[in-house]
């Protein structure tokens, strides 16, 4: 498998472990988190892997073991023992023990967010995904779309081999990773829920309909949605609320974060299958959205969508630096201003609206609106 120097992420990680007492690196399984940590100088005795039962046992009393170490300490597989975070923070803030911790995991819980928010001067959270145009530039766009960002899937010799990587990743997630986190959910039921989510990819979430189709309760469907969001399988976009008189959609919009995983769940095996699929447009929308999230280093709590019950909608709303931006994602060869873009720009007082399309060219559509080619997205910056 080819290696990619994910230099932006690498620099971010290097800067973080130098500045903060505790760095939390989070992302989906097989996204390359462990490989990224290899750029750091970590003594062998300071590296722990909580997938290893021996290391789990050694860290049952973390203060005793870790207080003897010096330098940067790596704890991988952190999702298995998230209760370690406040212990590590207390140790890193004291006079004894190592001055820095790097913890790596594949689940983002509310507890992690609360500790990070309460100790923002000591703890930082880096969230990463799979390979994107940020790492690969504009090359092999169709391959990236079909196979997704799992390195083993993207670099596989054939589409069939890539599909096997993704199928294996799903099975490992359901049958090994979740039980390892202490989550006991019937694997086949959760897989069917994932397939249901894939079929409604890019749509406003209707938990009751999903629950009814699977014969589960509404609270169970909600719990599954939140679990798969925490473990970076799904992305929820919260609705952006405005002060206008229009009735707003209040349910979240849900995407399968990795396009390759989406296609595995939908049994889409090749570009020919994808181009002829009823899910093609929704798939491209989610794929392009994830590329933009990576390029702009957007956090989950910065992402919103806007929709009214009258049918006006914009796929993504982002606020930064006192400005508000809107993004539409259209897999079309002829990008142009849509009625929804016009309404959204006026109602939300957007400073700029971008229509992201599959081509190479970026150009003005009208004042305050621009077509943005996906091929050159890696170089895009907000004005």
Phi, psi and omega in degrees: 000138180290152177255142178238131175277104181274073196295325180295315178295320181298314180296320179297318180292316179299317179294322183293313182291339176281331187262323189254152177294318182229125173249128178251116179255116185239149177174168181294161179298145178066017181275352178105018182298310183296320178299322181296325182290345182289349177284348183265151177271103182235118178303145183305320182288349179263003183254126181234140179236110185284359167284346179267118181304328180295315178293326175301314181295321181295332183261015175295328174238077191298325183300318184296316183283311188287335181293344179274351186264158176227153180091195181283131179248130179255129173236105182265157182072032188300336182298342180283333181221063183296341179294351177290337188302308179297330177295314180296320180297317179297318180294315183294335181274348183271186183274341183249167176082182183292153182272347184218143173232142170239116179247136187236129182206172182238028174214129179254105182261164177297326179298318178297316181297320181293316179296317181296319180292322182285340183233047187298338179278348183241337186237135172229149180244126174251124179251124181237156174244199177280190179299139180219183177295340174298328181264328190248356184070210183266011183284149170049050182301315181296321179295319179296319180294310183295312190267344180080191190257001175294121185307316181297330177282314183298318185269005180300151185292329182223164176297323180295318178294321177299316180298322179295323177299314182291321177297319177295324179295320179296314181296318179295321178298314184287320190260345180238310186293310183296313175301326178294338176270003183081018181258114183253090178239133177306121188300315184291324178295318180290326176297319178296325176295318178298320178296318177299318177296321179296322180292338179249022180305129178082007181253160172294133189287130175241088186298323182296317180294318178297315180300315181296321182293334182257355180071034178239166181283160177300315177299325178293317178298319178295320179295319178297318180300314181292321179298314182288337173286315179300327184263015171067021174277316181246156172238130174255126172260123179282150178288139176272127182259136179241170185268005182288180182271352182290145177283121185270147168287132186250348179280153178288162172257136191237135178232148162282122191294320182261123182297325178295320177294319176305313184291327176297316180294330180268002180061040175262115191255340186215168176297327178297317177298317184293315182295333181263359185282147173295342182265005186304308186294317179295322178297314181295321178302311180294322178298311181295322178300315181294326176296317180295317178304318180292314183297317183270001180053048181281140176271157183302325182280002175262357190256128179221160166234167181225132178207147177246160177290348176276354175107351176286141186201148168224138193291326185212134174238130182230134175246126178209139175057034180078004179243159183235129184237146175241146180227133169247144180239114183229122178277060185241152176275351183231075181293136178205168181292133177257161178300321180296322178299318181296315180295315182297319181299319181285312186291324183264359182053051182286136177287327180205144175238133180242136171253108181275128184226167187286352188281189182264332190270144169244137184200159180289140175261315173194178183302125179082006180224138185217140170275133185236113182286132182297327184300325180259014187296332182302335182262003186285140173224145175290140180289000000 
